Amino acid sequence: MTDSSTMNEPNLQDIHDAKLAIEDHVLRTPLRHYPVLSELLDADVWVKHENFQLLGAFKVRGGINLVSQTTRDERDRGFVTASSGNHGQSIAYAARAFGASCTVVLPEGANSAKAASIASLGANVIFRGDVFERAREYAEELADRENMRFVHAANEPALIAGVGTYSVEIYEDLRDIDVLFAPIGAGSGASGACIVSDAVSPSTHVIGVQAANAPAAYHAWKSGNFETYPMSTVAEGLATESAYSLPISILRKRLKEFVLVEDSDISSAIKLYVHATRTLAEHAGAASLAAAVNMRDQIRGKRVVLVASGGNITVEQLKSALA
């Protein structure tokens, strides 16, 4: 098991090292300016397109970095993890790249496109429980029983360092960023964004965005208390009942602001992405834009980056959002 109490927060050097470790396995995604979004928000708006990333989401950066650092013994034992979808894809892809077996436990009713992708990468897919936390509990039991390397979806420094590389790319491509919006599910991506921003652009105001119907990380960030909250969001990439210690410890020290957005606002943002950028974002990937629309008055006249963290939306989800 991964004991978060013994972990060190990754630093900028760890993220630069991760960038070298993953560069042959992932894509450098574009950072694009959109006049339609800029006019709508009365700001200078840019989108970091992790929805164009290999496997359709930013998570693969973390999976490759983590597995690249494991021992031969760990790879021989194989990996097991739990996921709502994108994290599972990342570990399955990384395990295959480094010649290891992988089992991914998904909650029942998981995104069918993500589940199919995980299976196509050669992983053993198991459906267990109604929400991510039940899947995680089963994955931990399986790791103990089968002596596999359990990979936590958040309490892993190498995951955070790996996904932090998208933020390094942002600052390499664009200067003088006033506001950066990053979605928060388990919190690895936003943690990486905070670490990089603090080091290279401390004036940038990083805003974390979570679904109002899955607010566990938000409440843990505010209070420091880790409690379970009822969760009913359609955004499976943000759908956690609980918060996790490593990312929350980073976010409580570094995150400037944390906001919640309604599912209806996220669905509107999916539609807006189609209209303004001609690209697809899944619900978690559209959360940043949803927050920016809600905060239009606060960001007026500023240079704003929106992290579109993923694009793995099913046809049914897209139809519902566009309806």
C-alpha positions in Angstrom: 0.0 0.0 0.0 1.0 3.6 -0.4 1.5 5.3 2.9 1.0 9.0 2.2 2.4 10.0 5.6 5.9 9.0 4.4 5.7 10.8 1.1 7.6 13.9 0.0 5.9 16.5 -2.1 7.4 16.6 -5.5 9.3 19.8 -6.5 10.1 21.5 -9.8 13.2 19.4 -10.4 11.1 16.2 -10.0 8.7 17.6 -12.6 11.6 18.5 -15.0 13.0 15.0 -14.5 9.5 13.5 -15.2 9.4 15.6 -18.4 12.6 13.8 -19.6 11.3 10.4 -18.5 8.0 10.6 -20.4 8.9 12.6 -23.5 9.2 9.5 -25.7 5.8 8.1 -24.6 3.4 11.1 -24.6 2.5 14.1 -26.7 3.4 17.8 -26.1 -0.1 19.2 -26.3 -0.9 22.6 -27.8 -1.8 25.8 -26.0 -4.2 27.7 -28.2 -5.8 31.1 -28.2 -9.5 31.4 -29.0 -11.0 34.8 -30.1 -14.5 33.5 -29.5 -13.8 32.6 -25.9 -11.8 35.8 -25.4 -14.7 37.9 -26.6 -17.2 35.9 -24.5 -15.1 36.3 -21.3 -13.7 39.7 -22.1 -10.3 38.3 -21.4 -7.2 36.9 -23.2 -8.2 33.2 -23.1 -6.0 30.3 -23.9 -6.7 26.5 -23.7 -4.2 23.8 -22.8 -5.5 20.9 -24.8 -4.8 17.8 -22.7 -8.0 16.5 -24.4 -5.6 16.1 -27.4 -3.2 14.0 -25.3 -2.5 10.3 -26.0 -5.5 8.3 -24.6 -7.4 11.6 -24.5 -6.4 12.8 -21.1 -3.5 14.3 -19.0 -3.3 11.3 -16.7 -1.0 9.3 -19.0 1.9 11.6 -18.1 1.7 10.5 -14.5 1.4 6.8 -15.3 4.5 6.7 -17.5 6.5 8.6 -14.9 5.5 6.4 -12.1 6.0 3.0 -13.8 9.4 4.2 -15.2 10.6 4.6 -11.7 9.5 1.2 -10.4 11.8 -1.8 -9.7 12.1 -4.9 -11.8 10.5 -6.8 -8.9 7.4 -4.5 -8.9 7.0 -4.9 -12.6 7.3 -8.7 -12.3 4.6 -8.6 -9.6 2.3 -6.5 -11.8 0.3 -3.4 -11.0 -3.3 -2.9 -9.7 -5.2 0.3 -9.4 -8.7 1.7 -9.2 -10.0 4.4 -11.4 -13.0 6.2 -12.8 -11.4 5.8 -16.2 -8.5 8.1 -17.3 -6.1 7.1 -14.5 -6.7 3.4 -15.3 -5.9 4.1 -18.9 -2.6 5.7 -17.9 -1.4 2.8 -15.7 -2.5 0.2 -18.3 -0.6 2.0 -21.0 2.5 2.5 -18.8 2.4 -1.1 -17.7 2.3 -2.3 -21.2 5.1 0.0 -22.2 7.4 -1.4 -19.5 6.4 -5.1 -20.0 4.3 -5.5 -16.8 0.8 -6.9 -16.2 -2.0 -4.6 -15.0 -5.4 -4.9 -13.4 -7.7 -1.9 -13.2 -10.8 -1.9 -11.0 -13.6 0.4 -12.2 -16.9 1.3 -10.5 -19.9 -0.4 -12.1 -21.4 2.0 -14.7 -18.0 3.5 -15.5 -17.5 5.4 -18.8 -17.8 2.7 -21.4 -15.3 4.4 -23.8 -12.6 4.5 -21.1 -13.3 0.9 -20.0 -12.9 -0.3 -23.5 -9.7 1.6 -23.9 -8.2 0.1 -20.8 -9.1 -3.4 -21.9 -7.6 -2.7 -25.4 -4.3 -1.8 -23.7 -4.1 -5.4 -22.3 -5.2 -4.7 -18.7 -7.5 -7.0 -16.8 -10.7 -4.9 -16.1 -12.8 -5.6 -13.0 -16.0 -3.8 -12.2 -16.7 -3.5 -8.5 -18.8 -1.1 -6.4 -21.1 1.8 -7.2 -18.5 4.6 -6.8 -14.7 5.0 -7.1 -14.0 4.5 -3.4 -15.5 1.0 -3.4 -13.4 0.1 -6.5 -10.3 1.5 -4.7 -11.0 -0.6 -1.6 -11.3 -3.8 -3.7 -8.1 -2.9 -5.6 -6.2 -2.6 -2.3 -7.6 -6.0 -1.2 -6.5 -7.5 -4.5 -3.0 -6.0 -4.1 -2.6 -7.6 -0.7 -3.9 -10.9 -1.8 -2.0 -11.2 -5.0 1.2 -9.3 -3.9 0.8 -6.7 -6.7 2.0 -3.1 -6.7 -1.0 -1.0 -5.8 -1.0 2.4 -7.5 -3.1 5.0 -5.7 -4.8 7.5 -7.9 -3.5 10.5 -5.9 -1.2 9.7 -3.1 1.8 9.0 -5.4 4.5 11.7 -5.8 5.6 10.3 -9.2 2.0 10.7 -10.5 1.9 14.3 -9.4 5.4 15.0 -10.9 4.3 13.4 -14.2 1.1 15.3 -14.6 2.9 18.5 -13.5 4.6 18.4 -16.9 1.6 19.9 -18.7 2.1 23.0 -16.5 5.7 23.3 -17.4 4.7 23.2 -21.1 2.1 26.0 -20.4 4.8 28.3 -19.0 7.3 27.4 -21.7 4.7 28.5 -24.3 3.1 31.6 -22.7 4.3 34.4 -20.5 2.5 36.7 -18.1 -0.4 34.4 -17.2 -2.7 36.0 -14.7 -5.1 33.2 -14.0 -4.9 29.4 -14.5 -8.0 27.2 -14.0 -7.3 23.5 -13.3 -10.0 20.8 -12.6 -9.8 18.8 -9.4 -10.9 15.3 -8.9 -8.3 13.5 -6.8 -6.1 16.6 -7.3 -2.9 15.5 -8.9 -3.1 17.8 -11.9 -4.0 20.9 -9.9 -1.2 20.0 -7.4 1.3 19.9 -10.2 0.0 23.2 -11.6 0.5 24.8 -8.2 4.0 23.5 -7.7 5.1 24.7 -11.2 3.3 28.1 -10.9 4.8 28.8 -7.5 8.3 28.2 -8.9 8.2 29.9 -12.3 5.3 32.3 -12.1 4.3 33.1 -8.5 2.0 36.0 -9.6 -0.3 33.5 -11.5 -3.5 33.0 -9.6 -4.2 29.2 -9.8 -7.9 28.3 -9.3 -9.0 24.7 -8.7 -12.4 23.6 -10.0 -14.5 20.7 -8.7 -18.0 19.6 -9.3 -20.5 20.9 -6.7 -22.0 17.4 -6.6 -18.7 15.9 -5.5 -17.2 18.4 -3.1 -14.9 16.2 -0.9 -11.6 17.8 -2.0 -13.1 21.3 -1.7 -14.1 20.8 1.9 -10.8 19.1 2.8 -9.0 22.1 1.3 -11.0 24.5 3.3 -11.0 22.7 6.7 -8.1 20.3 6.7 -10.6 17.6 7.7 -11.0 14.5 5.5 -14.7 13.4 5.5 -16.9 11.4 3.1 -19.5 13.4 1.1 -22.4 12.2 -0.9 -21.5 12.3 -4.6 -23.8 12.4 -7.6 -22.0 14.3 -10.4 -22.1 13.2 -14.0 -18.5 14.2 -14.3 -16.8 10.9 -13.5 -13.4 12.4 -13.7 -14.3 14.6 -10.7 -16.4 12.0 -8.9 -14.7 11.2 -5.6 -16.5 10.8 -2.3 -13.3 11.4 -0.3 -10.2 13.6 -0.5 -6.6 12.3 -0.5 -3.8 13.5 1.8 -0.9 14.2 -0.5 -2.7 16.4 -3.1 -4.7 18.1 -0.4 -1.5 18.9 1.6 -0.1 20.5 -1.6 -3.2 22.4 -2.4 -3.7 23.7 1.1 -0.3 25.3 1.0 -0.3 26.5 -2.6 -3.7 26.8 -4.3 -4.9 30.4 -4.4 -8.6 29.7 -4.8 -11.0 26.7 -5.1 -14.5 26.9 -6.7 -17.4 24.6 -7.3 -19.4 24.4 -10.5 -22.8 22.8 -11.1 -23.2 19.9 -13.5 -25.5 22.0 -15.6 -22.7 24.6 -16.0 -20.2 21.9 -17.0 -22.6 20.6 -19.6 -23.0 24.1 -21.0 -19.2 24.4 -21.1 -19.0 21.1 -23.2 -21.3 22.7 -25.7 -19.3 26.0 -25.6 -16.1 24.1 -26.4 -17.7 22.6 -29.5 -18.9 26.0 -30.6 -15.8 28.0 -29.8 -12.9 25.6 -30.3 -14.5 22.8 -32.4 -13.1 20.2 -29.9 -14.6 17.7 -27.5 -14.1 17.9 -23.8 -15.4 15.4 -21.2 -17.2 16.8 -18.2 -14.0 17.0 -16.0 -12.2 18.6 -19.0 -14.9 21.3 -19.3 -15.0 22.2 -15.6 -12.3 24.9 -16.0 -14.3 26.7 -18.7 -17.5 26.4 -16.6 -15.7 28.1 -13.7 -14.3 30.9 -16.0 -17.8 31.6 -17.3 -19.1 31.9 -13.8 -16.2 34.2 -12.8 -16.3 36.4 -15.9 -16.4 39.6 -13.8 -13.3 38.6 -11.8 -11.2 37.6 -14.8 -12.1 40.5 -17.1 -9.1 41.9 -19.0 -6.7 39.2 -17.7 -4.7 36.6 -19.5 -6.3 33.3 -18.6 -5.4 29.6 -19.3 -8.0 26.9 -19.1 -6.8 23.3 -18.7 -9.0 21.1 -20.8 -7.9 18.0 -19.0 -9.5 15.3 -21.1 -11.8 14.6 -24.0 -13.1 11.0 -23.3 -16.8 11.7 -23.6 -19.2 9.1 -24.8 -21.7 9.7 -27.6 -24.5 9.5 -25.1 -22.9 12.0 -22.8 -22.2 14.4 -25.7 -25.8 14.1 -26.9 -27.1 15.0 -23.4 -24.8 18.0 -23.1 -25.7 19.3 -26.5 -29.5 18.8 -26.0 
